[in-house]
Amino acid sequence: MLSYRVTLDVPLPLAVFVSRLLAEHRRELGTRDGTRALTCWKQAVFILAWFRDRPDIRRLGQGSGISQATAYRYKDEAVEVLAAKAPSLREALERAVEQGLPYLILDGTLISSDRCADKKTSRKGREIDKWYSGKAHEPAGNVQALAAPRGVPLWVSDVLPGSTHDTPCVNLMQRLVLRGLRLHRVWRGRRGCG
């Protein structure tokens, strides 16, 4: 088998930041030095490569000298560490007000999935697949994101079932308006909502 080097086009300060978060997490767990297959730095590079290119996790793990199972564990661990640092909606809105942003961009997307199966009762009283999206015509998760005017993400919602309509988005818009923030809603490349 051949191996080769590639360049990861992410800023060095980002890799340092993620590495420090992972080191802090390992200290909280009481992980002793030298007991992990990857150092915090190598795990940070590993997760950034996964986020950047979404390669086959088995091959990415092999390139880092770890098994597929360890690759999945390290990926999941790093995602959890990063998610724990993500701001809440309230924190994101407060930061937007502090920065005096003239408006915010709210956009959502459906992310297809083949691993979700859960039932719920529809408004008509029928049992339906909770994760099935009528819009996408397949199982999917609904994710909403709030961004600054230049597109810098401020907040990302938890994954909602694909059957969820834009009602949660309307609730979010109402909260934004209550804070005196203008909102641009993106609908398939068009701007709207204010």
SVG drawing of the C-alpha trace seen along z (x, -y; Angstrom):
<svg xmlns="http://www.w3.org/2000/svg" viewBox="-57 -49 61 51">
<polyline fill="none" stroke="black" stroke-width="0.4" points="0.0,0.0 1.3,-3.5 0.9,-6.6 1.2,-10.2 1.1,-13.6 -1.5,-16.3 -1.8,-19.9 -4.7,-20.8 -5.9,-24.3 -7.1,-25.6 -5.6,-28.4 -2.9,-27.3 -4.5,-29.3 -7.7,-27.1 -5.7,-23.9 -4.0,-25.3 -7.4,-26.3 -8.9,-22.8 -5.8,-21.2 -6.0,-23.2 -9.7,-22.4 -8.9,-18.7 -6.1,-19.0 -8.4,-20.7 -11.0,-17.9 -8.4,-15.2 -7.3,-16.9 -10.9,-17.0 -11.2,-13.2 -7.9,-12.6 -6.2,-11.1 -2.5,-10.3 0.1,-11.5 1.0,-8.9 -2.0,-6.7 -3.8,-7.8 -3.0,-6.7 -2.9,-10.4 -1.7,-13.5 -4.1,-16.4 -2.4,-18.1 -2.7,-15.0 -6.4,-14.6 -7.0,-18.2 -5.5,-17.8 -7.5,-14.6 -10.9,-16.3 -10.1,-19.4 -9.3,-17.1 -12.6,-15.3 -14.5,-18.6 -12.7,-20.0 -12.9,-17.1 -15.3,-14.5 -13.0,-11.7 -13.7,-8.0 -13.2,-7.7 -11.4,-4.4 -8.8,-5.8 -8.4,-9.0 -7.8,-6.8 -5.3,-4.7 -3.4,-7.8 -3.2,-8.8 -2.1,-5.3 -5.3,-4.4 -8.0,-1.8 -11.5,-2.5 -13.1,-2.2 -10.6,-4.6 -11.1,-7.0 -14.8,-7.1 -14.3,-7.5 -11.8,-10.4 -14.1,-12.0 -17.1,-11.8 -15.1,-13.0 -13.8,-16.0 -17.3,-16.9 -18.7,-16.8 -15.8,-19.0 -16.4,-21.6 -20.2,-21.4 -19.9,-22.1 -18.1,-25.4 -20.8,-26.5 -22.8,-29.5 -26.5,-29.2 -29.0,-31.2 -29.3,-33.7 -25.5,-34.2 -25.3,-34.6 -28.1,-37.2 -26.5,-39.1 -23.2,-39.1 -24.9,-40.4 -26.5,-43.3 -23.1,-44.1 -21.4,-44.2 -24.1,-46.4 -24.7,-44.2 -27.2,-45.9 -29.0,-42.6 -28.6,-38.9 -29.1,-36.1 -31.2,-33.1 -30.9,-30.1 -31.8,-26.5 -31.1,-23.3 -32.2,-19.7 -29.5,-17.1 -30.4,-13.7 -30.0,-10.7 -30.6,-7.0 -30.2,-6.2 -33.2,-7.8 -36.5,-6.0 -39.0,-7.3 -42.8,-7.7 -45.0,-10.5 -48.7,-11.4 -49.5,-14.0 -51.9,-16.9 -54.4,-14.8 -54.0,-12.0 -52.1,-9.6 -48.8,-7.9 -46.0,-9.3 -42.2,-9.0 -40.9,-11.8 -37.7,-12.2 -39.3,-12.0 -39.2,-15.3 -42.0,-16.0 -39.9,-18.8 -36.9,-16.6 -38.9,-13.4 -36.5,-11.4 -35.5,-11.1 -33.6,-14.2 -32.7,-16.5 -33.7,-20.2 -30.8,-22.5 -31.1,-26.3 -28.2,-28.7 -27.9,-32.3 -25.1,-34.4 -23.6,-37.9 -23.9,-40.1 -20.7,-38.8 -21.8,-35.2 -19.8,-34.3 -21.9,-31.7 -23.1,-32.9 -25.3,-30.0 -26.5,-26.6 -29.6,-24.9 -29.8,-21.3 -31.0,-18.9 -34.7,-18.9 -36.7,-16.0 -37.2,-16.5 -40.9,-16.6 -40.5,-19.9 -41.8,-22.8 -40.4,-26.3 -42.5,-27.1 -39.4,-26.9 -37.8,-29.4 -40.8,-31.8 -40.3,-31.6 -36.7,-32.4 -37.5,-35.4 -39.9,-36.7 -37.1,-36.5 -34.8,-38.4 -37.4,-41.1 -38.1,-41.4 -34.4,-42.2 -34.6,-44.9 -32.5,-43.0 -33.3,-43.0 -33.4,-39.7 -32.7,-38.5 -34.1,-35.0 -32.6,-33.1 -35.1,-31.2 -33.2,-29.3 -30.8,-32.2 -33.4,-35.0 -33.5,-37.4 -36.7,-38.1 -38.2,-38.7 -37.2,-42.1"/>
</svg>
